Amino acid sequence: MEALMGMVLSAVGTVATGALSGAGGEAGRRTSERLYDLLSRGRAATGSGPGPAALPVTESERTAAASRLLELARTSPEFAREVTE
């Protein structure tokens, strides 16, 4: 489980950092939009409050986002497939 958390945390960090720096072009934009969508759906599913999610900026935000995505992936095969993609 720890290895999976490391992979998700790394992916979240890479996407968020690239999106915030403007790197990645069109592929980077699509990937960051996908992460934003997953985080927003995760907020809605867990009742984390109104409004859309924000891309995680700090290390603690990235860790919390990765944990949230993993928890949702454990409960929903469809969500797990999307997180894996």
N, C-alpha and C positions, 0 to 999 in steps of 0.2 A: 504494500500500500504506500509505503514511503517513497518508493521509486516512482509510482504513478503521480503522487503529489509533486515530486520534483519535476517531472515532465510537464505537468499542467502549469505549475508555477513558472517554469522557464518559458513556455509558450505564451502565457498571459503577459509576462514581462517583456518579451520580445515584441509582441504585437502592440502593446500599449506604448512602449518606448519608441518604436518606429512610427506609430501614428502621431504621437506628440511631437516628434521631430520632423515630420513631413516626409519621412523616408519611405521607399517602397513603391512609389508610383501607384498605378491602378490596382495592381495585385495587393499592395499594402493597404490601400483604401478599402477594398472589398473585405480583406481579412479583419481589419479593425472594425468595420461595420458588422461583421459576423460576430465578433467578440462582444461588441456593444449590445447586439440583439440578444445573445445568450445571457449576458449579465442583466439586461432589462427583464427578460422572461424569468430569470432566477429571482429577481426582486419581487416580481408579481407572484410567483409561486410560493414564496416564503413569507409574503406579507411584510416585506422590509420597508414599507412606507410608500407614499405616493411619489409619482414622478419617475422619470427614466433613470437608469443607472449612469454612472460616469465611468470613463475609462480610468483604471487605477493608476495613480501617479507614484505614490510612495511604496516602499517595500511592504509595509504593513497592509496597505490597500490591496496590493497584488497577492499577498498571502491569503487575505480574507476572500478575495474574488476566486482564487484557485480552490480554496476549501469549499466555498459555496457551490462552484461548478461540480466538484467531485461529489458532494453530498446529493445534489440533484441527479447526477448521473447514476448514482447507486439506486435511486428510487424510480427512474424512468429509462427503460431501454432506448426509447427514441431520443431522449435528451443525451444519453450516453453516446449514442452514435454521432450526434451532432458535435459533442465535445471532442470526440475522437477525430472527426474530420477537421 
